[in-house]
């Protein structure tokens, strides 16, 4: 028997800070409607990679800004 994963509903109103950042970037790329209608798994690898790259850059930028303030 194969393992079955329980499908997790995407709740826009109850997101972690990381999920908020991910969704914010998806909105900037115009992918928010696709995510809301079909979920994160509907994105292509290119779209997912772009979001991941932008998340990494944004986190790096926030970290640098925090170090400057210290």
URCOR-V511301 format. One record per helix or strand. SS is the DSSP state (H for helix, E for strand). FROM is the first residue (numbers start at 1). LEN is the number of residues. Records with the same first field share a line. If there is no record, write none. Layout:
BEGIN
SS: FROM-LEN ; FROM-LEN
END
This chain:
BEGIN
H: 17-12 ; 32-7 ; 40-3 ; 45-25
END
